[in-house]
Amino acid sequence: MDADIPQLYLITPPVIDLARFPDTLARVLDGQEIACLRLALATHDEDMILRTGDALREIAHARDIPLVIADHALMVERLGLDGVHLTDAQPRIRKLRETLGAEAIIGAFCGTLRHDGMSAGEAGADYISFGPVGPNSLGDGDCASREIFEWWSEIVELPVVAEGALNRELVASFAPVVDFFAIGEEIWSQDDPLAALQALTAALR
């Protein structure tokens, strides 16, 4: 993929059927170039997280795609994952860097706050994620504006990820000012997730 074109970063569904989803994921990964995969389950059931992590790690690593897990940092070493994505990053990054080591991926979701992104970067995050970028009815409804990404891309070298409520128009608009698009719920609810992903990111080709 052209270095100037944003890369794609997949987020799993919050609920996964292990009888079906691994095959669906494999088809998507084989049909589209993916830079990273995030395991982001809603459950706190340890056994479910372990079984899902094992299954998805095999699929991702067979294709040389790093797999990070949302928040459950203790699972990184236990499951042989590549890192962690923090949804509440600020207090934890420095300690986790010491614990996980220099090679681990540590990502930080910073909502719509540029200052939080800067703080996370200074603490040692490998990438910063802002979002949601599209209109939504969750939380307080705030969106991460294109101006945040534009400022970031001009001032900061740390990779920046756009995620949340993406559509084709937003992908086309944000493409010049982001390094990655993180995509999840936009495609998994569709009958053909691969086709949905390709349609959503058509502007990148």
C-alpha positions in Angstrom: 0.0 0.0 0.0 1.2 3.5 -0.8 2.8 5.1 2.2 0.7 8.2 1.7 -2.6 6.3 1.8 -4.1 5.5 5.3 -3.9 1.9 6.3 -6.8 -0.1 7.6 -7.1 -1.3 11.2 -9.9 -3.7 12.0 -11.8 -3.8 15.3 -13.7 -7.0 16.2 -17.3 -7.0 17.1 -18.1 -6.7 20.8 -19.7 -10.2 20.7 -18.2 -13.0 18.7 -19.6 -16.4 17.8 -16.5 -18.6 17.6 -18.3 -21.1 15.4 -18.6 -18.5 12.6 -16.6 -15.4 13.1 -13.1 -16.8 12.6 -14.0 -17.8 9.0 -15.5 -14.4 8.4 -12.5 -12.7 9.7 -10.1 -14.8 7.6 -12.0 -14.0 4.5 -11.8 -10.3 5.2 -8.1 -10.4 6.0 -7.4 -12.4 2.8 -9.4 -10.0 0.7 -8.2 -6.6 2.0 -4.8 -5.4 3.2 -5.1 -4.9 7.0 -2.4 -3.3 9.1 -3.6 -4.3 12.6 -6.5 -6.1 14.4 -8.0 -5.1 17.7 -9.8 -7.6 19.9 -12.5 -5.5 21.6 -14.9 -7.8 23.3 -17.7 -6.4 25.5 -17.5 -9.4 27.9 -15.3 -9.7 31.0 -15.6 -13.4 31.0 -11.9 -14.5 31.2 -12.5 -17.9 29.5 -14.3 -16.3 26.6 -11.5 -13.7 26.1 -8.9 -16.4 26.2 -10.6 -18.7 23.8 -11.3 -15.8 21.4 -7.8 -14.4 21.7 -6.3 -17.8 20.9 -8.5 -18.2 17.8 -7.9 -14.8 16.4 -4.2 -14.7 17.2 -3.7 -17.8 15.0 -5.6 -16.2 12.1 -3.9 -12.8 12.4 -0.3 -14.0 13.0 -0.6 -16.5 10.1 -1.0 -13.4 7.9 1.7 -11.3 9.7 -1.0 -9.0 11.1 -0.4 -7.8 14.7 -3.2 -8.4 17.2 -3.8 -6.0 20.1 -6.4 -6.3 22.8 -8.6 -3.5 24.2 -7.7 -2.7 27.8 -6.9 -6.1 29.2 -3.2 -5.6 29.4 -2.5 -8.7 31.4 -3.8 -10.8 28.5 -1.0 -9.5 26.2 1.7 -11.8 27.4 -0.7 -14.6 28.4 -2.1 -14.8 24.9 1.0 -14.0 23.0 -0.5 -10.8 21.6 1.3 -7.8 20.1 0.0 -5.1 22.4 -2.9 -3.3 24.0 -5.3 -0.5 23.0 -6.2 1.6 26.0 -9.6 3.4 26.1 -8.6 5.2 29.3 -5.0 5.7 28.7 -3.6 8.5 30.7 -2.7 6.9 34.1 -1.4 3.7 32.6 0.9 4.2 29.7 4.3 4.7 31.4 3.8 1.8 33.7 2.6 -0.5 30.9 5.6 0.5 28.7 7.8 -0.7 31.5 5.8 -3.9 32.0 5.2 -4.8 28.3 8.6 -3.7 27.0 9.7 -1.5 24.1 8.5 -3.8 21.4 4.8 -4.0 22.5 2.3 -1.8 20.7 0.5 0.6 23.1 -2.3 2.6 21.5 -4.4 5.2 23.2 -8.0 6.3 22.5 -8.3 10.0 23.4 -11.8 10.8 22.3 -12.1 14.3 20.9 -9.4 15.9 23.1 -6.2 17.0 21.4 -4.5 17.6 24.8 -5.1 14.0 25.9 -3.5 12.8 22.7 -0.5 14.9 23.3 -0.2 13.6 26.9 -0.5 10.0 25.8 2.1 10.5 23.1 4.5 12.0 25.6 3.8 9.1 28.0 5.0 6.6 25.3 2.0 5.6 23.2 2.8 4.2 19.8 -0.4 5.7 18.2 -3.3 8.0 19.2 -6.9 7.4 18.2 -9.5 10.1 18.1 -13.2 9.5 17.6 -16.0 9.1 16.9 -15.5 11.0 13.7 -19.1 10.7 12.5 -22.4 11.8 14.0 -23.6 9.4 16.6 -26.1 9.1 19.5 -23.6 7.6 22.0 -22.0 9.4 24.9 -22.4 13.2 24.7 -22.6 13.0 20.9 -19.3 14.9 20.3 -17.3 14.2 17.2 -13.6 14.4 16.6 -13.4 17.1 13.9 -11.3 17.0 10.8 -9.4 20.0 12.2 -8.0 17.9 15.1 -6.5 15.4 12.6 -5.3 18.1 10.3 -3.5 19.9 13.1 -2.0 16.6 14.3 -0.7 15.6 10.9 1.0 18.9 10.5 2.5 19.2 14.0 3.0 15.6 15.5 4.9 12.7 14.0 3.1 10.0 16.1 0.6 8.1 14.0 -3.0 9.0 14.3 -6.1 6.8 13.9 -9.6 7.9 13.0 -12.4 5.7 14.3 -16.1 5.6 15.0 -19.2 6.1 12.8 -17.2 6.2 9.6 -18.9 6.4 6.2 -17.6 6.7 2.6 -17.7 10.5 2.7 -15.8 10.8 5.9 -13.1 8.3 4.7 -12.6 10.4 1.6 -12.5 13.6 3.6 -10.2 12.4 6.4 -7.8 10.4 4.2 -5.3 13.2 3.7 -4.9 13.8 7.4 -4.9 10.4 9.1 -2.5 7.4 9.2 -5.1 4.7 9.9 -8.8 4.2 9.8 -10.1 1.8 12.5 -13.2 0.1 11.3 -15.4 -2.3 13.1 -19.2 -2.0 13.6 -19.5 -0.3 10.2 -18.9 -3.7 8.5 -19.6 -6.6 10.8 -23.4 -6.0 10.8 -23.5 -6.3 7.0 -24.2 -9.6 5.2 -20.8 -9.4 3.4 -18.3 -7.6 5.7 -15.5 -7.8 3.0 -17.7 -6.1 0.4 -18.8 -3.5 3.0 -15.2 -2.8 3.9 -14.2 -2.4 0.3 -17.2 -0.1 -0.4 -16.5 2.0 2.7 -12.8 2.5 1.8 -13.3 2.9 -2.0 -11.8 6.4 -1.9 -8.4 4.9 -0.8 -7.9 3.0 -4.0 
